[in-house]
Amino acid sequence: MQISDWLGVLQTNKTLDRFMSIALLLLVTLVIQIFYAVHVRPSAEQWSVEQQALVNADPTYTPTRSILVIIAEPEPEASIIVTVWALLLAALRVSHASRSRKLLEEDILQLQPGSCILPDDARDHLRRFDQLPQHMRETVVPRVLKSALKRFGATRSIQDAATTVHHSCEIEATRLDSELSTIRFAVWSIPAIGFVGTVRGLGEALESAQFVLNSTNPAALTSGLGLSFNSTFTALTLCILVMYVFHELQLIHDRLVLDTEQYAEDELISRLRTDAAGITRQLDKMQLR
């Protein structure tokens, strides 16, 4: 089984899908934690020492800012972890939507040009969907078409089948939106983590303020304020990035549902006939052309 097929099967199983999300979060946390321990924090500490030495040597020297110092604290690190996690989850959802969209380019119904579908033929066409791989059967396009065929075979009404297509697409849109709940949680949690760092930094600054009044070294006060502003800056910047990706993903899902509904109207509903007379009229029109 290919990796894409394995991911498709995994996403159709909700329990495994949730387990994969948690496992992905743990993996991202481990990798970023190792990167911080090996590179970010040692480099940030070395940069601070070097800048302090330059200030001691030249009181007029203005220290430069370093991105490593800005993200060195635990709160910016947590914001980065959640951001990477959300982007990977979004990439998986985009991959799933891309596989669903490919079905719109394939002849799933396998109908000959000019052929029609009678109510008694609905069951035969439904069997073709059952022959699809499991990860393909659980995508948007087959589910919508199967619902319309089942309705048409049961009621023998083209109008009912068309109504079912519309209602099925609404259900699929709601389902796709619910699958974004984890990414939506990440969008809201990133600024919350930043505000935690803001509160912690302000708390440290206020706690050390009484000692700064009796000392000529304001480092304790400025370090707390630095943590506060750096956490907020990092979190809000990353939140903007994740929000953009989230809205692009919503747009992909909306377009998929709309294109699926149009595909069902063009390739299925337009071919439905309730009696043999309808087929005869269709053949007559084709001969006139």
SERO-4910 file (N, C-alpha, C, O; in steps of 0.05 Angstrom, whole numbers):
BEGIN
 pado doro    nc1    nc2    nc3   cac1   cac2   cac3    cc1    cc2    cc3    oc1    oc2    oc3
  Met    A     17    -24      0      0      0      0     18     25      0     37     27     15
  Gln    A     12     45    -17     27     69    -19     22     86      6      2     83     20
  Ile    A     40    106     10     37    123     34     12    139     32     -2    143     52
  Ser    A      5    149      8    -20    165      4    -44    148     10    -63    158     23
  Asp    A    -44    123      2    -67    106      8    -69    100     38    -91     99     49
  Trp    A    -46     96     50    -46     91     79    -56    115     94    -71    112    114
  Leu    A    -49    139     86    -59    163     99    -89    166     95   -103    175    112
  Gly    A    -98    158     71   -127    160     66   -143    142     84   -163    149     94
  Val    A   -133    117     87   -147     98    105   -146    108    134   -165    105    148
  Leu    A   -123    119    141   -120    129    168   -140    152    174   -150    154    196
  Gln    A   -144    169    155   -162    192    159   -191    184    159   -208    199    169
  Thr    A   -198    162    147   -226    153    148   -233    140    174   -257    138    181
  Asn    A   -214    132    190   -218    121    216   -214    143    236   -191    153    240
  Lys    A   -235    152    249   -234    176    266   -216    171    291   -202    189    299
  Thr    A   -216    146    302   -200    141    325   -170    142    318   -154    154    332
  Leu    A   -163    129    295   -135    130    286   -127    158    278   -104    166    282
  Asp    A   -146    173    267   -140    201    259   -133    217    283   -114    233    283
  Arg    A   -148    214    305   -142    229    329   -116    220    341   -100    237    351
  Phe    A   -111    194    341    -85    184    351    -62    195    335    -41    202    346
  Met    A    -65    197    308    -44    208    291    -39    237    298    -16    245    298
  Ser    A    -60    252    304    -56    280    311    -40    283    336    -22    300    338
  Ile    A    -47    267    357    -32    268    382     -3    259    378     16    272    388
  Ala    A      1    237    363     28    227    358     44    248    343     68    251    347
  Leu    A     31    262    324     45    282    309     54    305    327     75    316    324
  Leu    A     36    313    346     43    334    364     67    326    382     85    342    386
  Leu    A     67    301    391     90    292    408    116    292    392    137    299    402
  Leu    A    114    283    366    137    282    349    148    310    344    172    315    346
  Val    A    131    329    338    139    357    334    152    368    359    172    382    358
  Thr    A    139    363    382    150    373    407    178    362    412    196    377    421
  Leu    A    182    336    407    208    324    411    229    337    393    251    344    402
  Val    A    223    339    368    243    350    348    250    379    355    273    386    355
  Ile    A    230    396    361    235    424    367    250    427    394    267    444    397
  Gln    A    243    410    413    257    411    439    287    404    435    304    417    447
  Ile    A    293    384    419    321    378    413    335    401    399    357    407    405
  Phe    A    321    413    380    333    436    365    338    459    384    359    472    382
  Tyr    A    320    464    403    324    485    422    348    479    441    365    496    446
  Ala    A    350    454    450    371    447    468    398    447    455    418    454    468
  Val    A    399    440    429    425    438    415    434    465    404    458    471    403
  His    A    415    481    394    422    505    379    411    531    390    426    550    395
  Val    A    385    533    394    373    559    400    382    570    427    393    593    427
  Arg    A    379    556    448    386    567    475    416    572    478    424    593    489
  Pro    A    433    553    470    462    559    472    470    583    455    487    599    464
  Ser    A    459    585    431    466    608    414    456    634    425    469    655    424
  Ala    A    431    634    437    420    658    449    436    667    473    441    691    477
  Glu    A    445    648    489    461    655    512    488    666    504    498    685    516
  Gln    A    500    654    483    526    663    474    523    691    462    541    708    466
  Trp    A    501    697    448    497    723    437    494    744    459    504    766    457
  Ser    A    480    737    480    476    756    502    502    762    516    507    785    523
  Val    A    519    742    519    545    747    531    562    765    514    576    783    524
  Glu    A    562    760    488    578    776    470    568    805    469    584    824    469
  Gln    A    542    809    469    531    836    469    537    851    495    543    875    494
  Gln    A    536    836    517    543    849    543    572    857    544    579    878    555
  Ala    A    589    840    532    618    847    531    623    872    514    639    889    521
  Leu    A    608    874    492    611    898    475    601    923    489    613    945    486
  Val    A    579    921    504    569    944    519    588    952    541    592    976    545
  Asn    A    600    933    554    620    939    575    645    953    564    657    970    576
  Ala    A    652    945    540    676    957    527    670    984    516    687   1002    515
  Asp    A    645    988    506    638   1014    494    610   1021    504    590   1010    494
  Pro    A    607   1039    523    581   1046    534    562   1058    513    537   1058    517
  Thr    A    572   1069    491    555   1080    470    545   1060    450    530   1066    432
  Tyr    A    554   1035    453    546   1014    434    517   1007    438    507   1003    461
  Thr    A    502   1004    416    474    997    416    471    968    408    477    961    385
  Pro    A    462    950    427    460    921    420    440    917    398    419    930    396
  Thr    A    446    897    381    427    889    360    408    868    371    413    856    392
  Arg    A    386    864    357    367    844    365    373    817    351    382    817    328
  Ser    A    366    796    364    371    769    353    345    753    355    332    753    376
  Ile    A    338    740    333    313    724    333    315    701    352    295    691    362
  Leu    A    340    691    357    344    669    375    337    677    404    327    661    419
  Val    A    344    702    411    337    711    438    307    715    441    296    710    462
  Ile    A    294    724    419    265    729    420    250    703    425    230    702    440
  Ile    A    259    681    413    244    655    414    256    636    435    248    613    436
  Ala    A    275    645    451    289    626    469    273    617    493    278    596    504
  Glu    A    253    633    501    237    627    525    217    604    519    211    598    496
  Pro    A    207    591    541    188    569    537    162    576    522    152    560    506
  Glu    A    152    600    527    126    607    514    129    610    483    112    600    469
  Pro    A    149    625    473    153    625    444    158    597    433    149    591    411
  Glu    A    173    580    448    177    553    438    151    538    436    147    524    416
  Ala    A    134    541    456    108    527    455     91    537    431     77    522    418
  Ser    A     92    563    426     78    575    403     88    563    377     72    557    359
  Ile    A    114    560    375    126    548    350    117    519    347    111    510    325
  Ile    A    117    504    369    109    476    368     80    473    358     75    457    340
  Val    A     62    489    369     34    488    361     31    497    332     14    486    317
  Thr    A     47    517    323     45    526    296     54    505    276     40    500    256
  Val    A     77    492    281     86    470    263     66    448    263     60    436    242
  Trp    A     55    441    286     35    420    288     10    427    271      1    410    256
  Ala    A      0    451    273    -23    460    258    -17    459    228    -35    452    212
  Leu    A      7    468    220     13    468    191     15    440    180      7    435    157
  Leu    A     25    421    195     26    393    186     -2    381    184     -7    367    165
  Leu    A    -19    387    203    -46    378    201    -60    390    177    -76    376    163
  Ala    A    -55    415    172    -67    428    148    -57    415    123    -72    412    104
  Ala    A    -32    408    122    -21    395     98    -34    368     94    -39    360     71
  Leu    A    -40    353    115    -54    327    112    -82    332    101    -92    316     85
  Arg    A    -96    353    111   -123    358    101   -123    367     72   -141    360     56
  Val    A   -103    382     64   -100    390     36    -95    365     18   -106    363     -3
  Ser    A    -79    346     28    -74    322     13    -99    305     10   -105    294    -11
  His    A   -115    304     31   -141    289     30   -160    303     10   -173    289     -5
  Ala    A   -161    329     11   -179    344     -8   -169    340    -37   -186    339    -55
  Ser    A   -143    339    -41   -132    335    -68   -140    308    -79   -146    306   -103
  Arg    A   -139    288    -62   -147    261    -72   -177    261    -79   -185    248    -98
  Ser    A   -193    275    -63   -222    277    -69   -227    292    -95   -244    284   -111
  Arg    A   -211    312   -100   -215    328   -124   -207    313   -149   -219    317   -170
  Lys    A   -187    295   -147   -179    279   -170   -202    261   -180   -203    255   -204
  Leu    A   -220    253   -162   -243    237   -170   -262    252   -189   -276    240   -204
  Leu    A   -262    279   -187   -279    295   -204   -269    293   -233   -284    298   -252
  Glu    A   -244    287   -237   -232    284   -264   -235    256   -275   -228    252   -298
  Glu    A   -243    237   -259   -246    210   -268   -275    203   -274   -293    215   -264
  Asp    A   -279    183   -291   -305    173   -298   -314    152   -278   -312    128   -283
  Ile    A   -324    161   -255   -332    142   -234   -356    125   -242   -357    101   -237
  Leu    A   -375    138   -255   -400    124   -263   -395    106   -287   -411     87   -291
  Gln    A   -375    111   -302   -368     94   -326   -392     92   -344   -400     70   -352
  Leu    A   -403    115   -352   -426    116   -370   -417    122   -398   -398    138   -402
  Gln    A   -430    109   -417   -424    115   -445   -436    142   -453   -456    150   -441
  Pro    A   -424    155   -472   -436    181   -481   -465    178   -490   -471    160   -506
  Gly    A   -482    194   -480   -510    194   -487   -527    173   -472   -551    172   -476
  Ser    A   -514    157   -455   -529    137   -440   -544    150   -417   -537    172   -408
  Cys    A   -565    136   -407   -581    146   -385   -584    124   -363   -576    101   -367
  Ile    A   -594    133   -341   -597    115   -318   -627    113   -310   -640    134   -305
  Leu    A   -637     89   -310   -665     84   -301   -664     77   -271   -643     69   -260
  Pro    A   -687     80   -257   -688     72   -229   -678     43   -224   -665     38   -204
  Asp    A   -685     25   -242   -677     -3   -239   -647     -7   -242   -636    -27   -234
  Asp    A   -633     13   -255   -604     10   -259   -588     22   -236   -564     18   -235
  Ala    A   -602     35   -217   -587     48   -195   -571     28   -179   -548     34   -171
  Arg    A   -582      4   -174   -568    -15   -157   -542    -24   -171   -522    -29   -157
  Asp    A   -543    -27   -197   -518    -36   -211   -496    -15   -209   -473    -21   -206
  His    A   -504     10   -211   -484     32   -209   -474     34   -180   -451     42   -176
  Leu    A   -491     28   -161   -481     29   -133   -460      8   -128   -442     13   -111
  Arg    A   -462    -14   -141   -442    -35   -137   -414    -25   -147   -394    -34   -136
  Arg    A   -414     -8   -166   -388      2   -176   -374     19   -154   -349     18   -152
  Phe    A   -390     33   -138   -377     48   -116   -366     29    -95   -346     36    -82
  Asp    A   -380      7    -91   -370    -12    -71   -344    -25    -79   -329    -35    -62
  Gln    A   -337    -24   -105   -312    -36   -115   -289    -17   -112   -266    -25   -116
  Leu    A   -294      8   -105   -273     27   -101   -257     21    -75   -268      9    -57
  Pro    A   -231     28    -74   -216     24    -49   -230     39    -26   -244     59    -30
  Gln    A   -225     30     -2   -239     41     21   -234     71     25   -252     86     31
  His    A   -208     79     21   -202    107     26   -214    125      4   -217    149      9
  Met    A   -222    113    -19   -236    129    -39   -266    129    -35   -279    149    -41
  Arg    A   -277    107    -25   -306    106    -19   -314    126      2   -337    135      2
  Glu    A   -296    134     20   -303    152     42   -297    181     36   -296    197     54
  Thr    A   -293    187     10   -289    215      3   -315    228     -5   -336    215     -7
  Val    A   -314    254    -11   -338    270    -15   -353    261    -40   -377    257    -39
  Val    A   -339    258    -62   -353    253    -88   -369    226    -88   -392    227    -94
  Pro    A   -357    204    -80   -372    179    -80   -396    180    -61   -417    169    -67
  Arg    A   -393    193    -38   -415    193    -19   -439    209    -30   -462    200    -26
  Val    A   -433    231    -43   -455    247    -54   -469    232    -76   -494    231    -77
  Leu    A   -454    220    -94   -466    205   -117   -481    180   -107   -503    174   -117
  Lys    A   -470    166    -87   -485    143    -76   -511    151    -63   -531    137    -67
  Ser    A   -511    173    -49   -536    182    -36   -557    189    -57   -581    182    -54
  Ala    A   -549    202    -79   -568    209   -100   -579    185   -114   -602    183   -120
  Leu    A   -561    165   -120   -570    141   -133   -589    124   -115   -608    114   -125
  Lys    A   -583    123    -90   -600    108    -71   -628    121    -70   -648    107    -70
  Arg    A   -628    147    -69   -654    162    -68   -669    158    -94   -694    155    -94
  Phe    A   -655    159   -116   -669    156   -142   -680    128   -145   -702    124   -156
  Gly    A   -665    108   -137   -674     81   -139   -698     75   -121   -714     58   -127
  Ala    A   -700     89    -98   -721     84    -79   -747     99    -86   -768     88    -84
  Thr    A   -744    124    -95   -767    141   -101   -774    143   -130   -796    151   -138
  Arg    A   -755    135   -148   -759    138   -177   -765    167   -185   -780    171   -204
  Ser    A   -754    185   -170   -759    214   -175   -733    228   -180   -715    227   -163
  Ile    A   -731    242   -202   -707    257   -209   -704    281   -190   -682    289   -182
  Gln    A   -727    294   -183   -727    317   -166   -717    309   -138   -702    324   -126
  Asp    A   -725    286   -128   -715    276   -102   -685    272   -103   -670    278    -84
  Ala    A   -675    261   -125   -647    256   -128   -631    283   -128   -610    285   -116
  Ala    A   -642    303   -142   -628    329   -143   -628    342   -115   -609    354   -107
  Thr    A   -651    339   -101   -652    350    -74   -632    336    -56   -620    348    -38
  Thr    A   -629    310    -59   -610    294    -43   -582    303    -48   -566    304    -29
  Val    A   -575    309    -73   -548    319    -79   -543    345    -64   -521    348    -52
  His    A   -562    363    -64   -558    388    -50   -555    384    -20   -537    395     -7
  His    A   -572    368     -8   -571    363     21   -546    348     28   -534    353     49
  Ser    A   -537    329     11   -513    314     17   -488    332     16   -470    329     33
  Cys    A   -488    351     -2   -466    370     -3   -465    388     21   -443    395     31
  Glu    A   -488    395     31   -489    411     56   -478    395     79   -464    406     96
  Ile    A   -485    370     80   -475    352    102   -445    349     99   -431    350    119
  Glu    A   -435    345     75   -406    342     71   -391    368     78   -369    366     89
  Ala    A   -403    391     72   -390    416     80   -388    418    110   -368    427    121
  Thr    A   -409    410    124   -409    411    154   -388    391    164   -374    397    183
  Arg    A   -387    368    152   -367    347    161   -339    357    157   -322    354    175
  Leu    A   -333    368    134   -306    378    129   -299    401    148   -276    403    156
  Asp    A   -318    418    154   -313    439    173   -307    428    201   -290    439    215
  Ser    A   -321    407    209   -317    396    236   -289    382    237   -278    381    259
  Glu    A   -279    373    215   -252    361    215   -230    381    219   -207    374    223
  Leu    A   -237    407    217   -217    428    222   -217    437    251   -203    457    257
  Ser    A   -231    423    268   -233    432    296   -206    433    310   -200    451    325
  Thr    A   -188    414    304   -162    413    317   -145    437    307   -131    450    323
  Ile    A   -146    443    282   -131    466    271   -143    492    282   -129    511    288
  Arg    A   -170    493    285   -183    516    297   -174    520    326   -170    542    335
  Phe    A   -171    498    340   -160    499    368   -132    511    368   -126    527    386
  Ala    A   -115    503    349    -88    513    348    -88    543    342    -72    558    353
  Val    A   -106    552    325   -108    581    318   -113    597    343   -101    619    347
  Trp    A   -131    587    361   -137    602    385   -117    598    407   -114    616    424
  Ser    A   -103    575    408    -85    570    429    -58    585    427    -45    591    447
  Ile    A    -50    591    402    -24    604    398    -24    632    411     -5    637    427
  Pro    A    -43    650    407    -43    675    421    -47    672    451    -36    688    467
  Ala    A    -62    651    459    -65    646    488    -38    640    501    -33    649    523
  Ile    A    -22    623    488      4    617    498     21    642    500     36    646    519
  Gly    A     19    659    480     34    685    481     26    702    504     42    715    516
  Phe    A      0    703    510    -10    719    532      0    707    559      4    722    578
  Val    A      2    681    560     14    669    584     42    679    589     50    686    611
  Gly    A     58    680    567     85    691    570     85    720    577    102    729    592
  Thr    A     65    735    567     63    763    574     57    767    604     70    783    617
  Val    A     39    751    614     32    753    643     56    744    660     62    757    680
  Arg    A     70    723    652     92    714    667    115    734    667    128    739    687
  Gly    A    120    747    643    140    767    642    134    791    659    151    802    673
  Leu    A    109    801    658    101    824    674    103    817    704    111    833    720
  Gly    A     95    792    711     97    784    739    126    784    748    131    793    770
  Glu    A    144    774    732    172    774    740    183    803    742    199    809    760
  Ala    A    174    820    724    183    847    724    174    862    749    189    876    762
  Leu    A    148    858    756    138    871    780    150    859    806    155    874    825
  Glu    A    155    833    806    167    821    829    196    831    834    204    834    857
  Ser    A    210    836    812    238    845    815    240    876    817    261    886    821
  Ala    A    217    890    814    218    919    814    228    930    841    243    949    842
  Gln    A    220    918    863    228    927    890    258    924    894    270    940    909
  Phe    A    270    904    882    299    901    884    314    920    866    337    928    872
  Val    A    302    927    843    315    945    824    318    973    836    337    987    831
  Leu    A    299    981    853    300   1007    865    324   1011    883    334   1033    886
  Asn    A    334    989    894    357    990    912    383    981    898    403    976    911
  Ser    A    381    979    871    404    969    856    408    986    831    389    998    821
  Thr    A    433    987    822    439   1002    798    437    984    773    441    994    751
  Asn    A    430    959    776    428    940    753    399    934    747    386    920    763
  Pro    A    388    945    725    360    940    719    355    914    703    333    911    691
  Ala    A    374    896    702    372    873    685    348    855    693    335    844    676
  Ala    A    343    853    719    320    836    728    294    847    718    276    832    710
  Leu    A    291    874    718    266    886    708    264    884    678    242    877    668
  Thr    A    285    889    664    284    889    634    281    861    623    269    857    602
  Ser    A    292    841    637    289    814    627    260    805    628    251    791    610
  Gly    A    246    812    649    218    805    651    201    819    630    184    807    618
  Leu    A    207    844    625    192    859    604    199    848    576    182    846    559
  Gly    A    225    840    573    232    828    548    217    802    542    208    797    520
  Leu    A    215    785    563    199    760    560    171    766    553    159    753    536
  Ser    A    159    787    565    131    794    560    127    802    531    109    791    518
  Phe    A    143    820    521    139    830    494    147    809    473    134    807    452
  Asn    A    168    794    478    177    774    459    157    752    456    152    743    434
  Ser    A    144    744    478    123    723    476     99    732    460     89    717    444
  Thr    A     91    757    465     68    768    450     75    771    421     58    764    404
  Phe    A     98    781    415    106    785    387    107    759    372     97    757    350
  Thr    A    120    739    384    122    713    370     95    700    366     89    690    344
  Ala    A     78    700    387     52    687    385     34    700    364     22    686    348
  Leu    A     33    727    364     15    740    346     25    737    317      9    735    298
  Thr    A     51    737    313     62    734    286     55    706    275     46    703    252
  Leu    A     60    685    292     53    658    283     23    654    280     15    639    262
  Cys    A      7    667    296    -22    664    294    -32    675    267    -50    663    255
  Ile    A    -20    697    257    -28    707    231    -22    687    209    -39    683    191
  Leu    A      1    674    211      8    654    191    -11    630    191    -21    622    170
  Val    A    -17    620    215    -35    597    217    -63    605    209    -77    588    196
  Met    A    -72    628    215    -99    637    207   -102    639    177   -122    631    165
  Tyr    A    -80    648    164    -81    649    134    -83    621    123   -100    616    105
  Val    A    -67    603    133    -68    575    123    -96    563    129   -106    548    112
  Phe    A   -107    569    152   -133    558    159   -155    568    140   -171    552    132
  His    A   -155    593    134   -175    604    115   -171    593     87   -190    589     73
  Glu    A   -146    589     79   -141    577     52   -152    548     52   -163    540     31
  Leu    A   -149    534     74   -159    507     75   -189    506     74   -201    489     62
  Gln    A   -202    525     88   -231    527     86   -240    533     58   -260    522     49
  Leu    A   -225    550     44   -232    556     16   -229    531     -2   -246    527    -19
  Ile    A   -209    515      3   -205    490    -12   -229    471     -8   -239    459    -27
  His    A   -238    469     17   -261    451     23   -286    462     11   -302    447      0
  Asp    A   -291    488     12   -315    500      1   -316    495    -30   -337    489    -41
  Arg    A   -293    499    -43   -292    495    -72   -297    466    -79   -309    460    -99
  Leu    A   -286    448    -62   -290    419    -67   -319    412    -66   -329    397    -82
  Val    A   -334    422    -46   -362    415    -43   -378    427    -66   -396    414    -77
  Leu    A   -372    452    -73   -387    465    -95   -382    451   -122   -400    446   -137
  Asp    A   -357    444   -127   -350    429   -151   -363    401   -152   -370    391   -173
  Thr    A   -365    389   -129   -377    362   -127   -407    364   -134   -418    347   -148
  Glu    A   -420    385   -123   -448    388   -129   -453    393   -159   -471    383   -171
  Gln    A   -435    410   -171   -438    415   -199   -432    390   -216   -445    385   -236
  Tyr    A   -413    374   -207   -406    349   -221   -430    330   -220   -436    317   -240
  Ala    A   -443    328   -197   -466    310   -194   -489    319   -212   -503    303   -223
  Glu    A   -493    345   -214   -514    355   -231   -508    349   -261   -526    342   -275
  Asp    A   -483    353   -269   -476    349   -297   -474    320   -305   -483    313   -327
  Glu    A   -462    304   -288   -456    276   -295   -476    256   -286   -477    233   -297
  Leu    A   -493    263   -267   -512    243   -256   -541    252   -260   -556    238   -273
  Ile    A   -548    274   -249   -576    283   -250   -585    287   -278   -608    280   -285
  Ser    A   -568    298   -295   -576    303   -323   -580    277   -339   -592    277   -360
  Arg    A   -570    254   -328   -573    228   -342   -595    211   -331   -600    189   -341
  Leu    A   -608    220   -310   -629    204   -298   -655    205   -315   -662    226   -325
  Arg    A   -668    182   -318   -694    180   -332   -712    162   -316   -703    142   -305
  Thr    A   -737    169   -316   -756    154   -300   -770    132   -316   -782    114   -304
  Asp    A   -768    133   -343   -782    113   -359   -767    110   -386   -749    126   -392
  Ala    A   -774     90   -400   -761     85   -426   -768    106   -446   -752    111   -465
  Ala    A   -791    119   -443   -798    140   -462   -779    163   -461   -773    176   -481
  Gly    A   -769    169   -436   -750    190   -434   -724    184   -449   -712    202   -460
  Ile    A   -716    159   -449   -692    151   -463   -697    154   -493   -679    162   -508
  Thr    A   -721    146   -502   -727    148   -531   -725    177   -540   -714    183   -562
  Arg    A   -736    195   -524   -735    224   -531   -706    233   -532   -698    250   -548
  Gln    A   -690    223   -513   -662    231   -513   -648    222   -538   -632    236   -549
  Leu    A   -653    197   -546   -641    187   -570   -649    202   -595   -633    207   -613
  Asp    A   -675    210   -596   -685    226   -619   -670    252   -621   -663    261   -642
  Lys    A   -666    265   -597   -652    291   -597   -623    287   -608   -613    304   -622
  Met    A   -611    265   -600   -583    260   -609   -582    255   -639   -563    264   -652
  Gln    A   -603    242   -650   -603    237   -678   -608    262   -694   -597    266   -715
  Leu    A   -624    280   -683   -629    305   -697   -604    322   -698   -599    337   -717
  Arg    A   -587    320   -677   -562    335   -677   -543    324   -698   -521    334   -700
***
